[in-house]
């Protein structure tokens, strides 16, 4: 049993192994961990992971879902460019200079 927090080096190592080369991992009862090569990339992944999860949940409720095949997913990731406009907006919101709008 655990309190679901990463409190020890052993738990941190286990989490790092789970994430490995992947951009994110779900943590049972505790949300997710998201990584990136840069802070803007990690922030974008976090924002879009939550948005996509909500959209996927809504799509499943509506019926059959056709997911991307592995090659489509690979190409999508390869063409994602860090949007400086998005990063600028997220920074402004975090600093309280803009009113945040809900993701969905």
N, C-alpha and C positions, 0 to 999 in steps of 0.2 A: 504494500500500500504506500501511496505517496500523496503529498499535498499538491502535486501536479506542478510545482515550481522547480526550476532548474537551480538547485541549491548546492550541488556538489560537482567537483571536477568530473566524476564518473558519469553523472547525468548529462553534463555539457558535452562530453565525448560521445555519449550515445546519441544525443541530438545531432551533433555534427556529422556523425556517421549516417544517420537517417537522412539528413538533408543531402549530404554528399554533393554530387554535381547538379542537383535539382534546384530550381529557383525557390521552392517553398515546401513546407511539410505541415500537415494538420497535426495539432497536438490535442489528443483526446481530453475533452473537458476544459481546454485552456486556449482555444483559438488556433493560431498558426504562427509559424516563424517564416519570415521571408528574407531572402538574401539577394544581393546584387553586386555587380562590379563597382558601382558607384552609389552614393546615397540617393541621387535622383532616380536611379533604376530600381533600387529597393523600394522606395516610396511609391513609384508608379506600379510596381508589381503588387504591392499591398492594396492600393486603391482599386486597381482593376481586378484583382483576385476576388475582393469582396463584391464588387459590382457584378462580375461574371457569375459568382455563386448565386447571387439573388436572381439573376436572369435565368440561370439554369434551373433553379428551383421553380420559377414561374413556368418555364417551358415544359418541365416534366409534369406539372399539374395540368397543363393543357393537353398532353398526349405524347405521342411518339417524338423523340428527339434524334436528329441525325448529327452525330458528333464529327469533328474534323478527323480525318485519317492522319496517321503519324507524319506523312510527308507534308500535308497541309499545315499541321501544327509546327513542324520544323521551319517551313518557309515563313510562316507568320512571325515566329520568334526572330528569324534571321533578318526580316525587313523592319522590325520595330526599331525606330530611332528614338532616342531620348528627346522628347519634345521640350524644348527650352521654354516654350510658352506655358505648357502645363506646369512645369517645375516652378516657374515664376509665380503663377497663380497659387499653387500650393504653399509656397513660401509666404506669400502675402496673407493667405488665410491663417497660416500657423502663427504669424506675427500679429494677428488681430487687425490687419489693415483692410481686410475685405470680409464681408459677411459670408460665412460658409453656407453652402446649399447642400441639402442631403444628396447622397449618391443616387438614390432611386426614388 
